[in-house]
Amino acid sequence: MTGKFLRKLSLASLLFLIPLAPLHARGDEGDEVTRSLGLSGEEPDGVSRLPRPASLIAENVTVVTAEEIARLNAHTVADVLQTVPGVQLDLLQTPGAILLYDILGSLNRHILVQIDGVPQNFVSSENLAHIGMIPIQMVERIEVIKGAASAAWGSALGGVINIVTKSPAADRAAGLASASIGKKATSDLRGEVSGTSDGFGYYLTGGTIRSDGLVPGNNVDFSHGFGKITYNFIGGAKATLGLDARYADTGVLTATRYDISQTGTTRYLDGYLALQVPLAARASLDITGRGGLRDTEDRRSLISQSLLIFNARAREVHQGYTAALNLGDAHQGVKAGVEFERIGVTQRELVRHAPGSDADLTLTRYSAYANGTFTIGRLSLLPGVRVDHLNLLDDPFSATMGATVRLGENTLLRGYAARGYSLPMISFFGSTNGEVQHELQQVATVQWGAESSAVPYLWLKGMLFHNNVWNVQEYDYQAGVLREVKQRRHGIDLELRTSSWHGFALTGAYTFTDARNRDTGAELDSNQSGPRHAAKGSLSYNNAAAGFTGVLTGNYVNWRLDDPTAHPVATFFDLHLNQKLAPAQENSPELFLSLRNIFDAKLYQYDFHQAAPRWFEIGGRFRF
């Protein structure tokens, strides 16, 4: 019996057991799954632009809560997204490293990433946001919108990863210190303090991630700090001031056979000031100002000669302002707003000085949008529209029309049609002499499906999707040419989970994506559209009396690659265990152990750029 067969059998067993669990499940105080997904009608807190219960969201959305995050012993947002259905990471290597990702076949440059409303995408680096450099300690919730969302969010052709940070602890002071050590001297040191007094609240966190590299050349030196101060005014208004600073010095790869190594540095410094003002019983005003800088350096060298052959630097200085008026509530309401954004981009290549490789660009965007919710009985209509004016590109028009219909108390139908866009590549091969050379990338999408908790203690969701995308940019590295093509992507995204039974709970997911060139009908490689098949599952256990939690996660991926030297199919299993030393005490010290890639699975497009092998770490947390 081969290791490959065992891995497939283990993941299949997780998925097979899920439908059987409800036959024996007994819960207390109702269905935990229904409550956790917002179907009770309670509205979530935070800065989300989807301030609705799950029953009034037409899009395909997955929310990861703080409780789910805590069980994973994660280092960064990337570790968490690896468990989200419909999201696939290129390679999970050393924590804190650079990686690529996709949502339902839409690559990272089409996906908007925000932290408390502050965009994280490097427009000068193929619009990539470094999700592997967002520390998880500061995160309260991650909302993943899987599909075009431009009517509410702007440049979001393929979806949104909306990250909401933690709020100050209420009416008390609290803190945490955490440390872990693992293979290749991989360490994660972090801490936080939080509290509220006389209307003032504060949340501060910081730490470092360092490693000699779980794969050759993939060393990491990552430092981060985040702070948030809030003040509640008499009358209900609230102000929030946030500051986020991150620095990473990473090795991307070392390929001895090709005599090349690649390293880089990345910096983020962002700040924002948000004001929420109640105007009446069913009206409020949100005003936000934000700004900061982000820069990156990409260095490539010949190993044999210790010779630097490429050194590209890019810096972006950004600022933005938003004002939004909220009228009504989650069931009958409208949110309308205006936005302004300016991004100054400076690019330099300091070794070859190729003609046209340097650029100085300033992108400005003026936007107006409105999104509404109109509920009549069991039917909710969810329209949205957005108009953007861009100084360097054509002005996009984005729109969406969604609907949800309740069938009884436990089953919901949802669907939407939308038109959206993403910015083109603005980089050394996407712009020349300070001019943007390509058009906006655009999508027309339709998604529809259902979710149900009609079977006791079992929640199911399925969504079909069909996307037509045009002006999609593909760079031919051999020819040195950037082409624009048309793509069609369709498929299905399935999720299911059970309520707890004697502390055990199961989740499962399967995503199928068929991606093709619309002109030729040829199937696209997975490096152009993500994996064709992907499956995820988990088995978790929680014993509060004993202070013990554990979760086993499985992730199967099947890339479509024509290269016979690639290793495109793999199943990864991770195990995370947590134990409180004094379970009866709220602030008991904790010990934790994580074993990642248990079966040492291999996955790569190129043999010199592989996923991390089996590795482990141990650590402890102390709360006060």
N, C-alpha and C positions, 0 to 999 in steps of 0.2 A: 504494500500500500504506500504510494508516493506521498511526499509532503504536499505537492500541489493538490492531490485528491483530498487530503485531509483538510486543507484550507477551504476548498470549495464545499466540502461536506459540513464543516463547522458553520460557515455563513448560511448555507441552506437550512441547517437545523434551527438557527435563530429565527429565520423568516417563517419556517414551518410551524414553530411552536407558538407564534403570535396568535393565530386564530384559535388555538386550543386553550389559551390561558383564560378567556372569559367563561369557559364552561365550569370552572372551579372558583372563579373570583368572587369575593365578597368584600364590599367596601363599607366604610362608615361615613355617614353624613353625606350621602349622594355620590355622584360620579366625579372623581378627581379629574379625569381627563376633560370632561365638559367644562368644569370650572377653570382649569388651567388655560384653556384656549379662548376664554372670554365669552363663551356662549351664554353665560348667565346674564349678560347685558351690562355688566360693569365696564366703565370706561377706563382705559389705562392712563397712567400719568406719563409725563415726560415731554420731550420736544418733537415727538413724531408728527409728521404731516398726515398721518392716518389716525386721527383721534377718535377711533370708532371701536366698538366691540367687534370681535371676529365675524359675527353674523352680519355685519354691514360693510364688509370689505370684499369687493368684486375681484381684486387681483389675487394671484397665487402668492401668499405670504406665509413665511415660517418665522416664528419668534423663538429665540433662545433666551431663557430666563437666567437670573443670577443663580438660582438653585441648580439648574442643569449645568451651568458653567463650572460651579464649584466642584462638581463630581469628577470633572475631567482632568484636574491637576494641570490645566493648560498654562502655557507661557504667554502666548499671544493670541490675537483674534484668529489667526490662521489655524491654530489647533482646533478651535471651536468650529470654524466653518467647514473643516474636513468632515464633521459629523452631520452637516445640514443637507437634507435631501435636495437634489437638483444643483448643488454646488460641488465643483470638483477642482481640487488644487493640482497643479502640474506635478510638483514633487515636494513633499515635506522633508526637508533636510535638517540642517542644524537650526534650533530655535533662534529667531531673530534674523534669519537670512532672507534674501530676496526670492520671491517665487511668483508664478503666474497662476491664474485661476479663471474659471468660467462659470456662468449660470445658464443652464439649459442651452448650451452651445454658443452663447454670446461671450466673447473673450473679454478679458479684464479691461481693455481700453474702451469698452462700451458700457461699463458698469460704474455708476457713481458711488463713491464711498464717502460718508460723512461722519464726523464726530461732533455731537451736539450742534449740528447744523453747519459745521465748518468743513468744506470739501477738502479731501485728502489727495486728489488725483494730480499727478505731475503731468500737465499738458505737454511739456517738452520731452517727456519720456514715454511716448506712446499712450499718454493718458493713464498710466499705471499708478495705482495707489498701493503702497507697501503695507499690505495687511499683516505681513510677518513682522512688522516693526511697530505694531500697535499693542502695547502691553495689556494683558487681560485684567490686571488687578483693578484698573479704574472703571471697568465696564459693568454696568448694571443689566443691560439688555441689548441684544442684537436683533434687529428686524431686517429680514431679507425679502425684498420684493422681487419676484422672479418673472421678469417680463417688462415690456416698455412702460415707463412711468414718467414720461417727459411732461405731461400735463400738470403734474404736481411738482416735479423735481428738476426739470430742465434737461440737461444733457445726460440722458439715462436710457439709451436705446435698449440695453439688455437687462436693466434692473438696477436695484439700489441695495447697498449694504449700509443701513442706518444704525449707528452705534450711539447708545445713550449711556452717559457716564453716571456714576453713583452720586446720590444726593447726600448731604450731610446727615449724620445720625441725629435723630430727633431727641431733644430734651436730655441729652447726655453726651459725655465724651467717650470715645472708643478708639481703639487702635489695633494694629496687627503688625507682626514681624514674621517674615517667612524666609526660609533658606532651603535650597536643595543642591545636590551634587550628583553627577552622573558620569557616564562614559565620556572619554576624551576631555576630562576636566570641564564638562558642561555644567555651569552653575547658574542659578537664578536667585538673586538676593532682592528682596522687596519689603516695603513697609508702607503703612498708611495711618493717618490720624484723622478723626472726624468728630464733629460735635455741633451743638446749637445752644445759643444763649442769648436771651433778650432780643430775639428777632434775627440775630446774626447766625449764619451757619457756615461751616468750613469743611472742606474735604481736601486733603493733601496726600499725595502718594508719590513714590519714587523708587528706583531700583536699577539693577544692572543684570544683563545676561551676557555671559562670556563662555567661549568654547574654543578648543583647539581644532574643532571641525569634525563632525560625525562622518563626513565624506572628505576625501582629499581636497585641500585647498579651501574648504568651506568654513574657515574660522570666523568667529563673530566676537565683536566687542561693542555692546549695545547699552546705552544709558538713557534713562527716561525720567521725567518728572511732570506731574500734572497737579494743578490746584484749582479749586472752585470755591468761591465765596458767594453766599446768598444773603439777601436781606428782605424780610417781609415787612412791608409798610402797613400802617394802620389804614384800613379800608380795603385791604386785599391785594394790593399791587405787590409784585415781587421782582427783584433785580438779581441777576446772576452774572458774575464776572469769572471767566475761566482763562487759564493759561496752560499751554501744552508744549513741552520741549522734549525733543528726541534726537539722539545722535547715534549713528551706527557706522562702524568700520568693518566691512565684511570681505571675505574671500568668496568669490562667486564659483570659481572652479580652478583646478589645476589639471591640465591634460598633457602629461609627459610625452605621449605618443605624437601629439600634434605640436609639441614644443611651445605651448602657450599657457599663460596664467592670466586670470582676470580678478581684479579687486576693485573695491569701490567704497565711497562714503556717501551717506545720506543724512540730511538734517531737516528737521521740521521745527518751526517755532510759530505757534498760532495763539491768538488771543481773541476773545469775544466778550461782548457785553449785551445781555438780553434783558428786556423789560416787558413784563406781562401786566397789563392794566385792565381790571374789570370796569366796563362802562355802564352796564346795567345787568339785570338778572340773566339775560340771555345774549349778552354782547361783551366782547373783550377785544383788546388791541395788543398785538405782539410787535415789538420793535427790536431789531438786532443789528449790531454793528460788529464786524469781524475784520481781521487782517493778520498778516504775518508773512513769513518767507519760508521757502523750501529750496534746497539746492542739493545737487548730486554730482558726483565725479565718477567716471568710468575709466579705469586704467587697465591696459592690456600690454603684456610683456612677453618677449621670447625668453624661455627659461634657460636655454643653453648659453645665451649671451648676456643675460640680465639686462636686456635692452627694452626700454619703454617704446612701444610702437604705436600706441593710441592713447590719448588722454583727453577725454571730452568732459566739459564742465557745463552745467546749466544751473541757472538761478531764476527763481520766480518770486516776485513780490506781489502779493495779492491783497485786495480789500473788497469788502462787500457790505451792503446795507439792505435790509428788508423791513417791510411793514405789512402786517396782515391784520385784517378785520374778521373776527369770528362772530357770526350771528346764528342764533338758534342753539341746537344741541346735536348730539350724534345721530338722532333720528330725523330731525327736520332742521337743516341748517346749511349755511353757505360760508365758505372761507375764501376771501378774495385778498389779493396782495400784489405788491409791486416789489421789484428787486433791482439792485444795481451791483455789478461786479466788474472789477478791473484786475487784469493779470498782466504784469510786465515780465517778459521772458528774455533772458540773455543767454546765448549759447556760444561756446568757444571750443574748438578742437586745437590743442596746443602743440601737437607733434607734426602731423602731416600738412596742416593748413590747406586742406583741399578747397578749391574755389567753391564759393557758395555755402561752405559748411558753417559759417558763423551767422548768427541772426540776432536781431534786436526787434522784438515784437511787443506790441501792447494790444491786448484783446479787451474790449469792453462789451458788456452785455446789459441791455435794459429789458426788463421783463414785466409782464402783467399777467395774472392768472386768476382763475376762479374755479373752485371745486365745490360741489354740492351733494347733499343727501336729502332725498325726498321719499318718505316712507308712507305707504298706503296699505294698511293691514299687514299682510305677510310679504308684500312686495316693496323693495327699496330700489330706487333708481339713483345712480351715482354718476352724474355727468361731470366733465372737467374740460377746461380749455386754457391754452397758454399761448401767448405771443411773445417772441423774443426779437430784439433788434441787436445785431452783431455788426461791429464796425468792419471786420475783415472778411465776412462771409455773408451768404444770403440769409435772409431772415426766416427762421423756421416757424411753422405753425403746428402746434401739438394739440391733440384732442383725445378724449376718451369718453366712452359711454359704457357704464357697467350696471349690473343688476344682480340682486340676490332675492331669492324666493324661499321662504320657509315652508317645508312640507311637514306639518306636524311640529312637535316640540324638539325633535332630535335630528332632523335632516334638513340640509340647506343646499340649494342649487345656487351656483354663482357663475358669472361669466362677464367678459368685457371685450370690447374692440378698441384699439388705440392706434394712434400714429405718433411716432417719437423720433428723436434724433440723437446723435453724438457728434462731438467735435472731431475733425480730421486730425491726423498725426501732425504735430508741430514739433519737428525734431530735425536732426541732421539730414535725414532723407525725406522729410515731409514738408520742409520749407526751404527756400533758397533766397539768400540775400535779403532776409527779413520779410519775405512775402509768402503767404499761405497759398499753396499750389493746388489744393484739392477741395472738393465740395464736402458739405455735411454728409455724414452717413445717416441714413434714414431707414425706418422700419414701419411696416403696417402689420399689426398682430391681432389675432383672435384667440382667446382662451376661454374654455368653459369646463365645468365639472361639478362635483358635489362633495360634500362632507357629511358624515353621519355618525351619531353615537346611539343609533337605534338598538344595536346589539349591546346589552349591558356590559359596561366596563371595557368596551372596545370603541376606539375612535378611528374612522377611516376617512381619507381624503384622496380624491383623484382629479387631476386636471389635464385636459388635452390642450395642446398649443400648436399654433400654426403661424410662422413668421415669414414674411417676405422682406428681405433687406436689400437695399441697393446703395451704390457708392461705397461698398465695403472695401477697405484698403488692405491689400496683401503685398508684402515686400518680397521680391525674388532676390535673395541674397547672392545667388550665383550670377544673375544678370545685372544686379544692381539697379533694379527698376521697381518702382512702386506702382502697382496696378489697382484699378477700381473694378470690382466685379459685383454681380448680383447673386444673392444666395437665397435658398429656401430651406427653412428648418421647421420640422414638425415632429411631434412625439407625445409622450405621456409622462407625467410626474405623479407618483403614487406615494402616499404616506400612511402609516398606521401605528397605533400605540395602544397599550392597555393601561388600565388602572392598576394600582398596586394590589398584589395578592400575597399576604404574609411577607410583605416587604419587597417582593420581586415585581419587576415591571419589564415589559418588552417594547421595543420600537423596531420598525422596519421601513424601508423605502426602496423604490426602484424607479429609475429614470431611463427612458429610451429616447434617443435623439437621432433623427435621420436628417442629415445636412447635405445639400447638393448645390452645385453651380446651376443657377436657373437657366443659363444660356445653353450649356452643354448637357445637363442632366447628370454629370459625373459626381460621384460621391466624394465628399471632402475628407481630407485627412483630419485626424483628431487635433493636430496642432493648429488647424484652421477653425475648428468648431467643437472642441471638447470630445469626450468619449461617446461612443455609440451606445454602450450599455454601462450602467453603474447601479450598484446596489449597496445599501447600508443597513446595518442592524445593530442593536445593542441589547444587552441583558444587564439590568441594574438591580442592586439590592440595597435596602436601607433599613437599618435597625437602630432607631433612635435611642432605645433603652440601653443598648450596648455601645452606642456611640460609633457604630461602624457603618460605612458605606463602601460600595464597590460597583464598578461598571466595566463590562467587557464590550468593546465596540468592534465592529467589523466593517470593512470598506472594500468592496470589489469594484475594479475599474477595468474596462476593456477599450483601449484606444485602438482606432483604426489607423495603422501605419503601414506604408508600403515597403519600408526599409527592412530587409530580412535580418539585419544585425540588431534590430531593436528588440526590446523585451516589453511588449505592449499590454500584457494581461497580468494582473496580480491581485491578491487579496491581502489586505493588511488587518491585523488584529492588535489592539492595544488593551491593556488591563490597568485599571487605576483603583487603588485601595486607600482608604482613609480611616484612621482610628483615633477617637478621642481618648485621652488617658484618664480623664475623670468625667464620664458621660453625664453625671448629674449636674455638673457645673456648666453654666452657659459659656463661659470663657475658658474652657478647658484647653490645655495644649493638645495639639494634634500631630500625629505622625502620618506620613503618606509614602506610598511606593507606586511607581509607574513602570511598567514594562511595555515598551513600544515595539511594533513590528515583531510580534512574538515568534512567528515562523520564518523570520528573515527573508521576506518576499523581495523579489527583484522587479524593478520597474524602471524603464528608461527608454528614451528615444536614441540616445547615444551612450555607449558604454562608459565614457568618461564623465557622464552627468547622471548619476543614479540616485534613487531615493535612499534615505538613511537606512543602514542595516539595523538589525536588532540592537536595542540599547535600553538601559534602565537608569533610573534615578531614585534617590531616597531623599526625604526632607522632613521638615517640621514647621509648624505654625504655632504662634502664640498670640492669643487675642487678649486685649485688656480694655 
